[in-house]
Amino acid sequence: MSHLQTFKLTERDLRPGCREIQVEGELDLAVAVQLEEALERAAAECRQILIGLESCGFIDSTGIAAIVHAHKQANLQGGKVAVYAPSDQVLRVLSVTGLTNNGLVFDTVEEALSHH
């Protein structure tokens, strides 16, 4: 049995101006560009972007860089990027990189939505 998960992005608008991007599988160098493209599309159309990581089993520096870049760009444009429901393994990586300290990571989609 292979532990390699297939990577999948699911995008949907939760409400006008707010897009959710669900990340499934392993977010690494091979697929980070797909997330970057989805984030760029979302940023062009939405002020608030939520990135769901509950089904993401692994994230590396390229995945984190894509999220950080989107976060900085959104701040410049008066928008918001938030990450929610990371798995324990992903949360550890986010903690080590300091992302949990800057109001970017939330436990649930509801918390992320209510944070402006």
Secondary structure, 3 states (H helix, E strand, C coil): CCCCCCCEEEEEEEECCEEEEEEEEEECCCCHHHHHHHHHHHHHHCCEEEEEEEEEEEECHHHHHHHHHHHHHHHHCCCEEEEECCCHHHHHHHHHCCHHHCCCEECCHHHHHHCC
